[in-house]
Amino acid sequence: MIIPISEIPKETLHSLVEAFVLQEGTDYGKVEFSLEQKVNHVLMQLQSGQAYVQYSELHESVNIVTKDQLGSNTD
């Protein structure tokens, strides 16, 4: 189930995105980005509709998924 970011309190959304960034360990190439820069990048993706907050009823968990990933995740 997709959770509209407008329904998530700002502080909660920021914490969710921060946890997502920390667990992903994404390699951004030669340029180093701060945690806050990475969080802002994901927030921009959420605001633009390139990524979504998804709640899994099966796993009772929340994750951030891209538009492409959403097609393969059905719950």
C-alpha positions, 0 to 999 in steps of 0.5 A, spaced: 500 500 500 502 506 498 502 512 503 501 519 501 507 523 503 502 528 505 499 524 510 506 523 514 508 528 519 514 532 516 519 529 522 517 522 521 518 522 514 525 525 515 526 520 520 524 514 515 528 517 509 534 518 514 533 510 516 532 508 509 539 512 506 543 509 512 541 502 511 541 502 503 549 504 503 548 507 496 555 508 492 554 515 489 561 514 485 567 519 486 563 524 489 562 524 497 555 526 499 553 528 506 547 524 510 543 530 509 544 531 502 542 524 501 536 525 505 534 531 501 535 527 494 530 522 497 525 527 499 526 530 492 524 523 489 518 522 493 516 529 492 516 528 484 513 522 484 519 518 482 519 514 489 514 512 494 513 510 501 510 503 501 507 499 507 507 492 507 501 489 510 505 482 510 511 484 513 508 490 517 514 494 515 515 501 511 520 502 505 521 507 500 521 504 493 522 507 486 517 507 481 520 501 477 520 497 484 513 498 485 511 494 479 514 488 482 512 489 489 505 488 489 503 488 497 
